[in-house]
Amino acid sequence: MGERDVVRAGSQVCVKQRGGDLMRQAAIGLTGGLICVLGAFAAGREGGQAAMQPRHPALLTGADWVAYGPKEKDAYLSGFIAGAGAEQARALAALAGDSLDSSAVSSSAITRLTDGKQLRFSYAPSVYSAQIDDFYWWEDHRDVPIVDVLITINRQFRDR
């Protein structure tokens, strides 16, 4: 990894990277951050059998979902949508040969996708939450991973 300088300006923190593969480090940071967020919710929810079965955060199921409160569901979905947007921007930058350009995978890149109505997961967390709640209302669906449900719901929205 390269060396870093941290510069504070008021409430903002800027990290200047020297050397190293910036895209690789950014991707690792985003992936690690998403895993930490999802893991925190898996570990922090109240009791239930799902809490006793540690799984990768991307493999949480309906048993986990029904144990979440409204704030946990919103946070889970906000993290998922942010991670999906960051990955979409990264993939597009890689296809364009701009994977080393940090502005190609920044929040401005996600804003461009949003403004162009090209963001894959473009609906509010509350919209996805309502649909997921409906899906997991059926107890026989609770073994299906949340990520799979999100992908299916999003595809149904796009096909309308």
VMD Tcl script that draws the C-alpha trace (Angstrom):
set ca {
  {0.00 0.00 0.00}
  {1.15 3.55 -0.65}
  {1.66 6.27 1.92}
  {-1.22 8.54 2.93}
  {-1.51 12.12 4.17}
  {-4.64 13.02 6.13}
  {-5.68 16.67 5.92}
  {-8.51 18.09 8.04}
  {-10.38 21.16 6.85}
  {-13.19 22.06 9.23}
  {-15.57 19.11 9.35}
  {-14.15 17.52 6.20}
  {-11.33 15.01 6.10}
  {-9.31 14.54 2.94}
  {-6.97 11.62 2.38}
  {-4.24 12.14 -0.17}
  {-2.83 8.85 -1.44}
  {0.75 8.60 -2.62}
  {1.67 5.59 -4.70}
  {-0.12 2.23 -4.74}
  {-3.15 1.15 -6.70}
  {-5.88 3.66 -5.73}
  {-8.72 1.77 -7.40}
  {-7.82 -1.48 -5.67}
  {-7.63 0.27 -2.33}
  {-10.93 2.10 -2.92}
  {-12.67 -1.14 -3.92}
  {-11.30 -2.93 -0.88}
  {-12.40 -0.04 1.34}
  {-15.92 0.06 -0.09}
  {-16.30 -3.71 0.11}
  {-14.93 -3.81 3.64}
  {-17.20 -0.96 4.70}
  {-20.30 -2.66 3.31}
  {-19.37 -5.93 4.99}
  {-18.84 -4.09 8.31}
  {-22.23 -2.37 8.05}
  {-24.06 -5.56 7.21}
  {-22.16 -7.51 9.85}
  {-23.01 -4.94 12.51}
  {-26.69 -5.40 11.84}
  {-26.40 -9.17 11.85}
  {-24.64 -9.07 15.21}
  {-26.70 -6.30 16.78}
  {-30.24 -7.46 16.22}
  {-32.27 -8.97 19.03}
  {-32.34 -12.74 19.75}
  {-33.86 -15.32 17.49}
  {-32.40 -18.38 15.92}
  {-30.94 -16.45 12.98}
  {-28.59 -14.61 15.35}
  {-27.03 -17.92 16.37}
  {-25.95 -18.79 12.82}
  {-23.08 -16.53 11.73}
  {-23.10 -16.07 7.96}
  {-21.51 -13.79 5.45}
  {-23.48 -10.50 5.46}
  {-24.48 -10.95 1.83}
  {-26.12 -14.28 2.73}
  {-28.52 -13.00 5.40}
  {-32.03 -14.32 4.87}
  {-35.64 -13.56 5.65}
  {-35.14 -14.93 9.16}
  {-32.71 -12.06 9.70}
  {-34.94 -9.54 7.94}
  {-38.02 -10.22 10.08}
  {-35.87 -9.75 13.23}
  {-34.84 -6.25 12.13}
  {-36.67 -3.14 13.27}
  {-37.53 -0.30 10.87}
  {-34.25 1.57 11.49}
  {-32.16 -1.56 10.91}
  {-34.02 -2.32 7.68}
  {-33.50 1.25 6.47}
  {-29.80 1.16 7.34}
  {-29.32 -2.25 5.69}
  {-31.00 -1.08 2.49}
  {-29.21 2.29 2.47}
  {-25.88 0.48 2.75}
  {-26.84 -1.98 0.04}
  {-27.98 0.78 -2.35}
  {-24.83 2.84 -1.69}
  {-22.60 -0.20 -2.21}
  {-24.42 -1.18 -5.40}
  {-24.04 2.38 -6.74}
  {-20.34 2.46 -5.92}
  {-19.79 -0.92 -7.59}
  {-21.73 0.18 -10.68}
  {-19.60 3.34 -10.96}
  {-16.42 1.28 -10.48}
  {-17.44 -1.25 -13.14}
  {-18.28 1.49 -15.64}
  {-14.95 3.22 -14.96}
  {-13.11 -0.06 -15.53}
  {-14.93 -0.60 -18.84}
  {-14.00 2.92 -19.94}
  {-10.37 2.39 -18.95}
  {-10.64 5.02 -16.20}
  {-10.22 2.68 -13.24}
  {-7.27 4.72 -11.92}
  {-9.20 8.00 -12.06}
  {-10.68 8.52 -8.60}
  {-13.31 10.94 -9.94}
  {-14.65 8.13 -12.15}
  {-15.73 6.20 -9.05}
  {-16.58 9.08 -6.70}
  {-19.92 10.35 -5.48}
  {-20.03 12.62 -8.53}
  {-19.99 9.50 -10.73}
  {-22.96 8.14 -8.79}
  {-24.70 11.52 -9.12}
  {-24.21 11.34 -12.90}
  {-25.76 7.85 -12.93}
  {-28.67 9.08 -10.80}
  {-29.25 12.18 -12.94}
  {-29.17 10.04 -16.07}
  {-31.63 7.58 -14.52}
  {-29.05 4.81 -15.00}
  {-28.52 3.77 -11.38}
  {-29.48 0.09 -11.11}
  {-30.96 0.29 -7.60}
  {-32.66 3.66 -8.00}
  {-35.59 3.46 -5.59}
  {-35.73 4.66 -1.98}
  {-34.98 2.17 0.80}
  {-38.61 2.41 1.97}
  {-39.84 1.18 -1.43}
  {-37.59 -1.88 -1.31}
  {-38.40 -2.46 2.37}
  {-42.15 -2.67 1.73}
  {-41.63 -5.18 -1.06}
  {-39.22 -7.28 1.01}
  {-41.67 -7.27 3.93}
  {-44.37 -8.58 1.59}
  {-42.07 -11.29 0.26}
  {-41.04 -12.52 3.70}
  {-44.62 -12.42 5.00}
  {-44.75 -15.93 3.56}
  {-42.80 -17.99 6.08}
  {-41.70 -20.52 3.45}
  {-39.74 -17.70 1.73}
  {-37.54 -16.93 4.74}
  {-34.63 -19.11 3.60}
  {-34.08 -16.91 0.53}
  {-31.13 -14.49 0.92}
  {-32.10 -10.80 1.16}
  {-29.72 -9.96 -1.69}
  {-31.56 -12.36 -4.02}
  {-34.90 -10.82 -3.05}
  {-33.56 -7.32 -3.72}
  {-32.27 -8.30 -7.15}
  {-35.59 -9.95 -8.06}
  {-37.67 -7.01 -6.83}
  {-35.46 -4.53 -8.68}
  {-35.76 -6.56 -11.89}
  {-39.57 -6.57 -11.51}
  {-39.56 -2.78 -11.07}
  {-37.40 -2.36 -14.18}
  {-39.62 -4.67 -16.26}
  {-42.78 -2.69 -15.54}
}
mol new
graphics top color blue
foreach p $ca { graphics top sphere $p radius 0.5 }
foreach p [lrange $ca 0 end-1] q [lrange $ca 1 end] { graphics top cylinder $p $q radius 0.2 }
display resetview
